[in-house]
């Protein structure tokens, strides 16, 4: 039995889970929120224990990692820190350099930093945490698990943009995708639930949350995904626009008298459900107000419409569909949105059972008995996939 720490770090959060492997048992999990801000919050969940919470001002990245390890030791979860033999880090941008998860050494860390141009908000922070944990747990083997590795070998016709080919050769201008660890987990989990080989399935996975992406698996091979060069592309999201005409971006940049980066910030932070509804990026708020606020209903209708467009194009590309999977915040909990999407896909054989669909955050088949397409809710578990990759690469 070994203990593996899965790290999912963002600019203002540090999510973590400690696993007992190979049992895949969660020993403890937690979140450090509001990093480098007043009233930073450190929380821990343990099976059979009350939730632990501590509030401090301006918890730094270094302090966040130290707090996690100190708690594990002080609470008796580990007697010695060297019991943690593996650490897995979610890294957003792997470019074309990393087509699989990798054991981290100095060269890999340098490459993660060099790929910052493809994930400027994430890679530098994740590289920083790799260095921090190297100092705190020098005997533990560290593994980088890349969000983009699932998409590195998509068909070229799908990952290239119809722009001069030399831009791909010189600058790496291509679709890289995102949420790959989540899509990989739910795809393999669904194959287990159906007792079928993933290589036998035509499958579409729907990661629908504040950030949303859709991925198509054709007989085990990823053939396409909705996010593009950055996570801004694809379907409409909580605050991100998704796909827009590039000329519109230039037009608005000129009309508003702002820089191109300021325009990109608007598309990332002030668009999507928030931009259309002029109320909230949260679907729950919009569902609560859709009968009294036309813009709330319009935002929900547009979100469903964009998801349906991608599903339809992927079904056409694969020549059929065996299964559809909903995951992430809205996918796992959005009863009404799942039904709204499915109602437009009945001609593909997607038929939901309203009683089965009346679940939130539970692994559940929600399609009608005998329907041609299996439809499931599968809660994502990126941390477990990270722990599995650590076990695979550190044998």
C-alpha positions in Angstrom: 0.0 0.0 0.0 1.3 3.4 -0.9 0.0 7.0 -0.5 -0.4 9.2 -3.5 -1.1 12.9 -3.5 -3.1 14.3 -6.4 -2.7 18.1 -6.9 -5.0 20.3 -9.0 -3.6 23.8 -8.7 -5.1 27.0 -10.1 -4.2 30.7 -9.8 -6.4 31.1 -6.6 -7.0 27.6 -5.5 -5.2 24.4 -4.5 -7.3 21.3 -4.7 -5.9 18.0 -3.5 -6.7 14.4 -2.6 -4.7 11.8 -0.8 -5.2 8.3 -2.1 -4.3 4.9 -0.7 -3.1 2.9 -3.7 -3.7 0.5 -5.3 -7.0 0.4 -3.4 -7.9 3.9 -4.8 -9.3 4.8 -1.4 -9.6 8.5 -0.7 -7.9 9.1 2.7 -8.5 12.8 2.8 -9.2 15.7 0.4 -9.2 19.4 0.6 -9.1 22.9 -0.9 -7.1 26.0 -0.2 -9.2 28.8 -1.6 -8.6 32.6 -2.1 -4.8 32.2 -2.3 -2.9 35.5 -1.9 -6.1 37.2 -0.9 -7.6 38.3 2.4 -9.5 35.6 4.3 -7.9 32.6 2.5 -9.7 29.4 3.4 -8.2 26.0 4.1 -10.6 23.1 4.3 -10.2 19.4 4.7 -12.7 16.5 4.3 -12.0 13.0 5.8 -14.3 10.0 5.8 -16.0 9.7 9.2 -14.8 13.1 10.4 -16.3 16.6 10.6 -15.1 19.1 7.9 -12.0 21.0 9.0 -11.9 24.7 8.2 -9.3 27.4 8.9 -9.2 31.0 7.7 -6.0 33.0 7.3 -5.1 36.1 5.4 -3.0 35.9 2.2 -2.0 32.2 2.1 0.8 32.0 -0.4 1.5 29.0 -2.8 4.3 27.9 -0.5 2.2 28.2 2.6 -0.7 26.4 1.0 1.4 23.3 0.2 3.0 23.4 3.7 -0.5 23.6 5.3 -1.6 20.5 3.5 1.4 18.4 4.5 1.3 19.8 8.1 -2.3 18.9 8.5 -1.8 15.3 7.2 1.0 14.8 9.7 -0.6 16.6 12.7 -3.9 14.8 12.2 -2.2 11.4 12.1 -3.2 10.7 8.6 0.4 10.1 7.9 3.0 9.3 10.6 5.9 10.4 8.4 5.7 12.4 5.2 7.9 9.9 3.4 4.8 7.7 3.4 3.7 9.8 0.5 5.6 8.2 -2.3 4.0 9.8 -5.3 2.6 13.2 -6.3 0.6 13.8 -9.4 0.1 17.3 -10.8 -2.5 18.4 -13.2 -0.8 20.5 -15.9 -3.0 22.3 -18.4 -0.7 22.8 -21.4 1.4 20.0 -22.8 1.4 21.2 -26.4 2.6 18.5 -28.8 5.5 17.8 -26.5 3.7 15.5 -24.1 1.4 12.9 -25.5 1.1 11.1 -22.2 1.7 11.8 -18.5 5.3 12.0 -17.6 7.7 11.5 -14.6 9.0 14.9 -13.8 12.7 15.7 -13.9 14.5 19.0 -14.5 14.0 18.7 -18.3 10.3 18.0 -18.1 9.9 21.0 -15.7 11.8 23.3 -18.1 9.5 22.1 -20.9 6.4 22.8 -18.9 7.6 26.3 -18.4 8.5 26.6 -22.1 4.9 25.7 -22.9 3.5 28.7 -20.9 2.6 30.5 -24.2 -0.1 27.8 -24.7 -1.5 28.0 -21.1 -0.3 31.3 -19.6 -2.7 31.3 -16.7 -1.9 27.8 -15.6 1.5 26.3 -16.5 3.6 28.8 -14.5 1.6 28.2 -11.3 1.7 24.4 -11.8 5.4 24.5 -12.4 5.8 26.5 -9.2 3.9 23.9 -7.2 6.1 21.1 -8.7 9.1 23.0 -7.4 7.5 23.6 -4.0 6.6 19.9 -3.5 10.1 18.9 -4.7 11.5 20.8 -1.7 8.9 19.6 0.8 8.9 15.9 -0.3 12.2 15.3 -2.0 11.9 11.5 -1.9 8.5 11.4 -3.6 8.3 10.8 -7.3 6.3 13.5 -9.2 4.2 13.0 -12.3 2.8 15.6 -14.6 -0.7 14.7 -16.0 -1.5 16.9 -19.0 -5.0 18.2 -19.9 -4.0 18.3 -23.5 -2.3 14.9 -24.0 -5.6 13.2 -24.8 -5.8 15.4 -27.9 -2.2 15.3 -29.2 -2.9 12.6 -31.7 -6.3 13.7 -33.0 -6.7 13.5 -36.8 -4.7 16.4 -38.4 -7.8 17.5 -40.4 -9.5 18.2 -37.0 -6.8 19.8 -35.0 -5.5 22.2 -37.7 -7.0 25.6 -38.5 -7.6 26.6 -42.1 -4.8 29.2 -42.0 -1.4 29.1 -43.7 0.2 25.8 -42.8 3.5 27.4 -41.9 1.8 29.0 -38.8 1.4 25.5 -37.4 4.9 24.5 -38.3 6.5 27.7 -37.0 4.3 28.6 -34.0 2.3 25.5 -33.1 -1.0 27.1 -34.1 -3.5 24.2 -33.7 -6.3 22.9 -31.6 -5.0 21.6 -28.2 -8.2 21.1 -26.3 -8.6 21.0 -22.5 -10.3 19.0 -19.8 -8.6 16.0 -21.2 -8.2 14.3 -17.8 -11.9 14.6 -17.1 -12.9 13.3 -20.5 -10.5 10.4 -20.2 -11.9 9.4 -16.8 -15.6 9.5 -17.8 -15.0 7.7 -21.1 -13.2 4.8 -19.5 -15.6 4.7 -16.6 -18.6 4.5 -19.0 -17.0 1.6 -20.8 -16.7 -0.2 -17.5 -20.4 0.6 -16.6 -21.5 -0.7 -20.0 -19.2 -3.7 -19.7 -17.9 -2.9 -23.1 -14.5 -2.1 -24.5 -14.0 1.7 -25.2 -12.6 0.6 -28.6 -16.1 -0.7 -29.5 -17.9 2.6 -28.8 -18.9 5.7 -30.6 -19.0 8.0 -27.6 -19.5 11.7 -26.8 -18.5 13.1 -23.4 -20.0 16.4 -22.2 -18.0 18.2 -19.6 -20.5 21.0 -18.8 -19.6 23.5 -16.1 -18.3 27.0 -15.7 -15.9 25.9 -18.4 -17.5 23.5 -20.9 -16.1 21.2 -23.5 -17.2 18.3 -25.7 -15.1 15.4 -26.9 -15.8 12.7 -29.4 -14.3 9.1 -29.1 -14.6 7.0 -32.2 -13.8 3.4 -31.2 -11.4 4.5 -28.5 -9.7 7.2 -30.5 -10.3 10.9 -29.8 -11.3 12.4 -33.1 -12.3 15.9 -32.1 -13.0 18.3 -29.2 -14.7 21.6 -28.9 -12.0 23.7 -27.1 -9.3 25.0 -29.4 -5.9 26.7 -29.3 -7.1 27.9 -25.8 -10.0 27.0 -23.6 -11.8 30.1 -24.9 -13.1 28.2 -28.0 -16.0 25.8 -28.4 -19.4 26.0 -26.8 -20.7 29.0 -24.8 -19.7 28.8 -21.1 -20.2 30.6 -17.8 -18.2 33.7 -18.7 -16.4 32.6 -21.9 -18.0 33.3 -25.3 -17.0 30.1 -27.1 -16.7 30.3 -30.8 -17.1 33.8 -32.4 -16.1 35.2 -35.8 -12.6 36.5 -35.6 -13.6 39.6 -37.6 -16.1 40.4 -34.9 -13.3 40.5 -32.4 -11.3 42.9 -34.6 -14.5 45.0 -35.2 -15.3 45.3 -31.5 -11.7 46.0 -30.5 -11.7 49.0 -32.8 -15.2 50.2 -31.8 -14.4 50.0 -28.1 -11.0 51.5 -28.5 -9.3 48.8 -26.5 -6.3 46.5 -27.0 -6.6 43.0 -28.4 -5.7 41.5 -25.0 -8.5 43.6 -23.4 -10.9 42.2 -25.9 -9.8 38.6 -25.2 -10.3 39.3 -21.5 -13.9 40.3 -22.3 -14.5 37.1 -24.2 -13.0 35.1 -21.3 -14.4 36.9 -18.3 -17.5 38.9 -19.3 -19.2 36.9 -22.0 -21.1 33.5 -22.2 -24.0 33.1 -19.9 -23.0 36.1 -17.9 -22.7 38.3 -20.9 -26.1 37.4 -22.5 -28.1 37.2 -19.2 -26.5 40.3 -17.7 -27.1 38.5 -14.4 -24.9 35.5 -13.6 -22.6 32.8 -15.1 -24.4 30.2 -13.0 -27.1 28.2 -14.7 -29.0 27.8 -11.4 -29.5 31.5 -11.1 -30.7 31.7 -14.7 -33.1 28.8 -14.2 -34.5 30.5 -11.1 -35.2 33.7 -13.1 -36.0 32.5 -16.6 -39.7 33.0 -16.2 -39.3 36.6 -15.2 -36.2 37.6 -17.1 -36.2 37.0 -20.9 -32.4 37.3 -21.0 -32.0 34.5 -18.5 -34.0 32.2 -20.7 -32.2 33.4 -23.8 -28.8 32.6 -22.2 -30.0 29.0 -21.3 -31.4 28.5 -24.8 -28.2 29.6 -26.4 -26.1 27.3 -24.2 -28.2 24.3 -25.1 -28.2 25.2 -28.7 -24.3 25.4 -28.9 -24.0 22.0 -27.1 -26.5 20.5 -29.5 -24.6 21.8 -32.5 -21.4 20.1 -31.4 -23.1 16.8 -30.6 -24.8 16.8 -34.0 -21.6 17.5 -35.9 -19.7 14.8 -34.0 -22.5 12.2 -34.6 -22.3 13.0 -38.3 -18.5 12.8 -38.2 -18.5 9.4 -36.5 -21.5 8.1 -38.5 -23.5 7.2 -35.4 -23.6 7.3 -31.6 -23.6 4.6 -29.0 -23.4 6.6 -25.8 -23.6 10.1 -24.4 -22.1 11.1 -21.0 -22.8 14.2 -18.9 -20.2 15.2 -16.3 -18.9 18.3 -14.4 -21.0 20.8 -12.5 -23.9 21.4 -14.9 -23.6 18.0 -16.5 -23.8 16.2 -13.1 -26.5 18.4 -11.5 -28.4 20.2 -14.3 -31.5 18.1 -14.5 -33.4 20.6 -16.7 -30.4 21.3 -18.9 -29.8 17.6 -19.6 -33.4 17.2 -20.6 -33.4 20.3 -22.7 -30.3 19.1 -24.7 -31.7 15.5 -25.0 -35.0 16.7 -26.3 -33.3 18.0 -29.4 -31.5 14.7 -30.0 -34.3 12.2 -30.2 -33.7 11.7 -33.9 -30.3 10.3 -33.0 -31.9 7.8 -30.6 -31.3 9.9 -27.4 -34.3 9.4 -25.1 -34.2 10.3 -21.5 -36.3 8.7 -18.7 -37.5 11.7 -16.6 -37.5 9.7 -13.4 -34.0 8.4 -13.9 -32.8 11.9 -15.0 -34.0 13.3 -11.7 -30.6 13.0 -10.0 -27.8 15.3 -9.0 -24.2 14.3 -8.7 -24.9 10.6 -8.8 -23.6 8.0 -11.2 -26.7 7.0 -13.1 -28.1 5.8 -16.4 -30.7 8.3 -17.4 -31.8 6.9 -20.8 -35.1 5.1 -21.4 -34.9 1.3 -21.2 -34.3 0.0 -24.7 -33.3 3.4 -26.2 -30.7 3.2 -29.0 -28.3 5.5 -27.3 -27.1 4.9 -23.7 -27.1 8.2 -21.8 -25.4 8.4 -18.4 -24.4 10.9 -15.7 -20.9 10.1 -14.6 -19.3 12.4 -11.9 -15.8 13.3 -13.0 -12.8 12.3 -10.9 -9.7 14.0 -12.3 -7.8 13.3 -9.1 -8.3 9.6 -9.3 -7.1 9.6 -12.9 -4.0 11.5 -11.7 -3.4 9.0 -9.0 -3.7 6.1 -11.5 -1.2 7.7 -13.8 1.2 8.1 -10.9 0.8 4.4 -10.1 1.3 3.5 -13.7 4.5 5.5 -14.2 6.2 4.9 -10.8 6.1 1.1 -10.7 
